[in-house]
Amino acid sequence: MQPFRIGFGYDLHRLVRGRRLVLGGVRIPYEKGLLGHSDADCLSHAIADAILGAAGLRDIGHFFPNTDPAHKDMDSQEILKRVQNEIAILGYIIANIDCTVIAEAPKLADYQDLMKNKIAESLQIQVSQIGIKATTNEGVGAIGAEEAIAAYAVCLLVRV
């Protein structure tokens, strides 16, 4: 087995009225929220896919299908906890995670440390092992039109 493995994750959800906005496990005050079967936390979903991909496992849709009523409105921090358990079974730990959230609005600078703390708690790692950046889409496409938010994540696993 390889001592190091890297994985990449991506997720995007539409913004709609009548839903709460949750990113990185943090509720962010905004007039719109992300649409999805779970809490639609695209940052946590991208991280989960990066971790699963690094371990050579299937994506979160396999583990948490949106057709299963048991996952309706699921807290995505629970997804991260379960993903952490999957990699532990395989003998891996997380070395680090780096993420980028792409959102025209709301501005996320005031929430990045809270997100890092919440994700670190869910994954049982140190806050210093997580990088979270935020950027806009410069007014281009669905993200630029404030119709969606997306996130990218990479994860490095180490075999123990």
Stockholm file with secondary structure:
# STOCKHOLM 1.0

chainA/1-160         MQPFRIGFGYDLHRLVRGRRLVLGGVRIPYEKGLLGHSDADCLSHAIADAILGAAGLRDIGHFFPNTDPAHKDMDSQEILKRVQNEIAILGYIIANIDCTVIAEAPKLADYQDLMKNKIAESLQIQVSQIGIKATTNEGVGAIGAEEAIAAYAVCLLVRV
#=GR chainA/1-160 SS CCSEEEEEEEEEEEEETTSCEEETTEEECCSCEECSSSCCCHHHHHHHHHHHHHTTCCCHHHHSCTTCGGGTTCCHHHHHHHHHHHHHHTTEEEEEEEEEEECSSSCCGGGHHHHHHHHHHHHTCCGGGEEEEEECCTTCHHHHTTSEEEEEEEEEEEEC
#=GC SS_cons         CCSEEEEEEEEEEEEETTSCEEETTEEECCSCEECSSSCCCHHHHHHHHHHHHHTTCCCHHHHSCTTCGGGTTCCHHHHHHHHHHHHHHTTEEEEEEEEEEECSSSCCGGGHHHHHHHHHHHHTCCGGGEEEEEECCTTCHHHHTTSEEEEEEEEEEEEC
//
